[in-house]
Amino acid sequence: MTFTEQLASAWQKNNSLLCVGLDPDPARFPAHLKDKPDAIFRFCSEIVDATADLACAFKPQIAYFAARRAEDQLEALIAHIHEKHPGVPVILDAKRGDIGSTAEQYAIEAFERYRADAVTVNPYMGRDSVEPWLAYQDKGVILLCRTSNPGGSDLQFLKARVGAGDTPIFEHVAQLVARQWNTTGQCALVVGATFPAELARVRAIVGEMPLLVPGIGAQGGDIEATVSAGRTAAGSGLMINSSRAILYAATDKNASEDYAAAARRVALETRDAINRWR
């Protein structure tokens, strides 16, 4: 099953547009996990198990694992998701972008070493830097378009001369991916919830293409505005990511609450809040 098929199935089966981000920070782990050699795997896998029926995807961020020499725990976590929760796709959030020969190695890392179902990719080096990812036609390639961070406007909102008019760079990326790069239907775009007007513009450009939408929860994006701007006519098309608000629901607000149970509670609340506006 391809990434896009898995995603469509998870949207329907779990009645969910929620993507659970996995950004493990050991400094915020419960006390009983601190200093355990497999703490990152244990923390993330228990949250995965508690939320898998509420999510359309999981998104581990590679930097949180690599910074602590925990790549083996990332491999084990993705294997755990595939074994215990088949059908819920795993997006490796790596934001890679490099020349073709290097991109080939990054693609091997993401898809053959880690066995991710999709990966985030930086498109700003052009088509030849993206082609090695597109060669894995059953995998998802999710390209940065209009990111959720404030500094994204430094470049992404600049006007570029395209054809007879001036087009914001993020719109040009959306047009390029939708009209030229997505020949196998495996592409998606990253568009932040913090910019609902731009999210609506991207949806108008790309049609039914899936959009990965960070920025709700800790970053302050509005759920109603996000869903209204980004949903397809069928009420899907989105992977709305929440990471810290779910992962650290217990440690941030009620340290006595079981962290996996707290994560499930917030994931359920978030999924249902999203569904109210579908």
C-alpha positions as CSV (number, residue, x, y, z in Angstrom):
1,M,0.0,0.0,0.0
2,T,1.4,3.4,-0.9
3,F,1.7,6.3,1.5
4,T,-1.3,8.1,0.0
5,E,-3.4,5.0,0.2
6,Q,-2.4,4.5,3.9
7,L,-3.3,8.1,4.7
8,A,-6.7,7.9,3.0
9,S,-7.4,4.7,4.9
10,A,-6.4,6.2,8.2
11,W,-8.4,9.3,7.6
12,Q,-11.5,7.1,7.3
13,K,-10.8,4.3,9.7
14,N,-9.8,6.6,12.6
15,N,-12.1,9.4,11.6
16,S,-9.1,11.7,12.1
17,L,-7.0,14.4,10.5
18,L,-4.7,14.5,13.5
19,C,-1.0,13.8,13.1
20,V,0.8,13.2,16.3
21,G,4.3,14.6,16.3
22,L,7.0,12.8,18.2
23,D,9.6,15.3,19.5
24,P,11.1,13.5,22.5
25,D,12.9,15.8,25.0
26,P,14.3,13.7,27.9
27,A,14.4,16.8,30.1
28,R,10.6,16.7,30.1
29,F,10.2,12.9,30.6
30,P,8.5,11.5,33.8
31,A,11.0,10.8,36.6
32,H,10.8,7.0,36.3
33,L,12.2,7.2,32.7
34,K,15.1,9.6,33.2
35,D,18.5,8.0,32.8
36,K,17.0,4.8,31.3
37,P,19.0,3.8,28.2
38,D,15.9,3.2,26.1
39,A,13.9,6.1,27.6
40,I,13.2,7.7,24.3
41,F,11.8,4.6,22.7
42,R,9.7,3.8,25.8
43,F,8.3,7.3,26.1
44,C,7.4,7.5,22.4
45,S,6.1,4.0,22.0
46,E,3.7,4.3,25.0
47,I,2.3,7.5,23.6
48,V,2.0,5.8,20.2
49,D,0.1,2.9,21.7
50,A,-2.2,5.3,23.6
51,T,-3.1,7.5,20.5
52,A,-2.8,5.2,17.5
53,D,-6.6,4.9,17.0
54,L,-7.0,8.7,17.1
55,A,-4.3,9.6,14.6
56,C,-4.0,9.6,10.8
57,A,-0.2,9.6,11.0
58,F,2.8,9.8,13.3
59,K,5.7,12.2,12.7
60,P,9.0,11.6,14.5
61,Q,11.4,14.5,14.2
62,I,14.8,13.1,13.5
63,A,16.8,15.8,15.3
64,Y,15.4,14.8,18.6
65,F,16.8,11.3,18.2
66,A,20.0,12.1,16.5
67,A,21.1,14.8,19.0
68,R,21.1,12.1,21.7
69,R,22.6,9.3,19.6
70,A,19.2,7.6,19.7
71,E,18.9,6.7,16.0
72,D,18.6,3.0,17.0
73,Q,15.6,3.9,19.1
74,L,14.1,5.8,16.2
75,E,14.5,2.6,14.0
76,A,12.9,0.6,16.8
77,L,10.0,3.1,17.2
78,I,9.1,3.1,13.5
79,A,9.3,-0.7,13.5
80,H,7.0,-0.8,16.5
81,I,4.4,1.5,14.8
82,H,4.4,-0.7,11.7
83,E,4.1,-3.9,13.7
84,K,1.5,-2.8,16.3
85,H,-0.4,-0.2,14.3
86,P,-0.3,-1.2,10.7
87,G,-2.0,1.3,8.4
88,V,-1.0,4.4,10.4
89,P,1.7,5.9,8.3
90,V,5.0,7.3,9.7
91,I,6.3,10.6,8.4
92,L,10.0,11.1,9.1
93,D,10.4,14.9,9.7
94,A,13.9,15.5,8.4
95,K,13.5,18.4,5.9
96,R,16.4,17.2,3.8
97,G,17.6,19.1,0.8
98,D,20.8,18.6,-1.1
99,I,22.2,17.8,-4.6
100,G,21.1,14.6,-6.3
101,S,23.9,12.3,-5.3
102,T,23.6,13.3,-1.6
103,A,19.8,13.2,-1.8
104,E,20.0,9.6,-2.9
105,Q,21.8,8.7,0.3
106,Y,19.3,10.6,2.4
107,A,16.5,8.8,0.7
108,I,18.1,5.4,1.5
109,E,18.4,6.6,5.1
110,A,14.8,7.6,5.4
111,F,13.1,4.8,3.4
112,E,15.5,1.8,3.7
113,R,17.2,2.3,7.0
114,Y,14.3,3.9,9.0
115,R,11.5,2.5,6.8
116,A,9.5,5.7,7.0
117,D,6.4,5.9,4.8
118,A,7.0,9.5,4.0
119,V,9.6,12.2,4.6
120,T,9.7,16.0,4.7
121,V,11.9,17.5,2.0
122,N,13.2,21.1,1.3
123,P,12.5,21.9,-2.4
124,Y,14.7,25.0,-2.7
125,M,17.5,23.3,-4.6
126,G,15.1,22.3,-7.3
127,R,13.8,19.3,-9.2
128,D,17.1,17.3,-9.4
129,S,17.4,17.4,-5.6
130,V,13.9,16.0,-5.2
131,E,14.1,13.3,-7.9
132,P,15.9,10.7,-5.7
133,W,13.0,10.9,-3.3
134,L,10.4,10.6,-6.0
135,A,12.1,7.4,-7.2
136,Y,10.4,5.7,-4.3
137,Q,7.0,5.8,-5.8
138,D,5.2,4.1,-2.9
139,K,6.5,6.7,-0.4
140,G,5.3,10.1,0.4
141,V,7.4,13.2,-0.4
142,I,6.2,16.2,1.6
143,L,7.7,19.4,0.5
144,L,8.1,22.6,2.5
145,C,5.8,25.3,1.1
146,R,4.6,27.9,3.6
147,T,6.1,27.0,7.0
148,S,4.5,27.8,10.4
149,N,7.5,29.7,11.8
150,P,7.4,33.6,11.7
151,G,10.7,33.7,9.8
152,G,9.2,31.7,6.9
153,S,8.0,35.1,5.6
154,D,11.6,36.2,5.1
155,L,11.8,34.2,1.9
156,Q,8.5,32.3,1.2
157,F,6.4,35.4,0.8
158,L,8.8,37.2,-1.5
159,K,7.5,37.9,-5.0
160,A,9.1,36.1,-7.9
161,R,8.6,36.9,-11.6
162,V,6.7,33.8,-13.0
163,G,5.3,34.2,-16.5
164,A,3.6,37.5,-16.9
165,G,3.2,38.3,-13.2
166,D,4.7,38.3,-9.8
167,T,3.9,35.3,-7.6
168,P,4.9,34.7,-3.9
169,I,7.5,32.0,-3.7
170,F,5.3,29.7,-1.6
171,E,2.6,29.8,-4.3
172,H,5.2,29.1,-7.0
173,V,6.4,26.0,-5.0
174,A,2.7,24.8,-4.7
175,Q,2.2,25.3,-8.5
176,L,5.5,23.6,-9.3
177,V,4.8,20.5,-7.2
178,A,1.2,20.2,-8.2
179,R,1.7,20.7,-11.9
180,Q,5.1,19.2,-12.6
181,W,6.6,17.1,-9.8
182,N,3.6,15.1,-8.6
183,T,3.4,12.8,-11.6
184,T,2.9,9.7,-9.4
185,G,0.6,11.3,-6.9
186,Q,3.0,10.8,-4.0
187,C,3.6,14.5,-3.1
188,A,2.2,16.6,-0.3
189,L,3.1,20.0,1.0
190,V,3.9,21.6,4.4
191,V,1.7,24.6,5.1
192,G,1.5,26.2,8.6
193,A,-1.7,26.6,10.5
194,T,-0.4,30.0,11.6
195,F,-1.2,31.4,8.1
196,P,-4.8,30.3,7.3
197,A,-5.1,32.7,4.3
198,E,-2.0,31.2,2.7
199,L,-3.3,27.7,3.5
200,A,-6.5,28.5,1.7
201,R,-4.5,29.8,-1.3
202,V,-2.4,26.6,-1.4
203,R,-5.5,24.4,-1.3
204,A,-7.0,26.3,-4.2
205,I,-3.8,25.7,-6.2
206,V,-3.2,22.0,-5.4
207,G,-6.7,20.6,-5.4
208,E,-6.9,17.3,-3.5
209,M,-3.2,17.0,-2.6
210,P,-2.6,16.2,1.1
211,L,-1.2,19.0,3.3
212,L,0.8,18.5,6.4
213,V,-0.2,21.4,8.7
214,P,2.0,22.1,11.8
215,G,1.3,25.0,14.1
216,I,-1.7,24.3,16.2
217,G,-1.3,23.7,19.9
218,A,2.0,25.2,21.3
219,Q,2.4,27.4,18.2
220,G,-1.0,28.9,18.5
221,G,-2.7,28.1,15.2
222,D,-6.5,28.2,15.3
223,I,-8.2,24.8,14.6
224,E,-11.4,26.3,13.1
225,A,-9.5,28.6,10.7
226,T,-7.1,25.8,9.8
227,V,-9.8,23.2,8.9
228,S,-11.9,25.8,7.1
229,A,-9.0,26.9,5.0
230,G,-7.4,23.6,4.2
231,R,-10.0,20.8,4.0
232,T,-11.0,19.3,0.7
233,A,-14.6,19.2,-0.4
234,A,-14.8,15.7,1.1
235,G,-13.7,17.0,4.5
236,S,-10.2,15.5,4.5
237,G,-6.9,16.3,2.8
238,L,-5.1,17.4,6.0
239,M,-2.6,16.0,8.5
240,I,-2.9,18.6,11.3
241,N,0.1,18.1,13.5
242,S,0.3,18.5,17.2
243,S,3.5,17.5,19.1
244,R,4.3,19.2,22.4
245,A,0.7,19.7,23.5
246,I,0.1,16.0,23.3
247,L,3.5,14.6,24.4
248,Y,3.8,16.7,27.5
249,A,0.2,17.0,28.5
250,A,0.9,15.4,31.9
251,T,4.3,16.9,32.7
252,D,3.3,20.4,31.8
253,K,-0.1,20.6,33.5
254,N,-0.6,17.7,35.9
255,A,2.5,15.8,36.8
256,S,0.5,13.2,38.7
257,E,-1.4,12.1,35.6
258,D,-0.1,9.1,33.7
259,Y,1.7,10.6,30.7
260,A,0.3,8.1,28.1
261,A,-3.2,8.6,29.5
262,A,-2.8,12.4,29.4
263,A,-1.5,12.2,25.8
264,R,-4.6,10.2,24.8
265,R,-6.9,12.6,26.5
266,V,-5.4,15.6,24.7
267,A,-5.2,13.7,21.4
268,L,-8.9,12.8,21.7
269,E,-9.8,16.4,22.5
270,T,-7.8,17.7,19.5
271,R,-9.1,15.1,17.1
272,D,-12.7,15.9,18.1
273,A,-12.1,19.7,17.9
274,I,-10.8,19.2,14.4
275,N,-13.8,17.1,13.4
276,R,-16.2,19.7,14.6
277,W,-15.2,21.9,11.6
278,R,-14.8,19.2,8.9
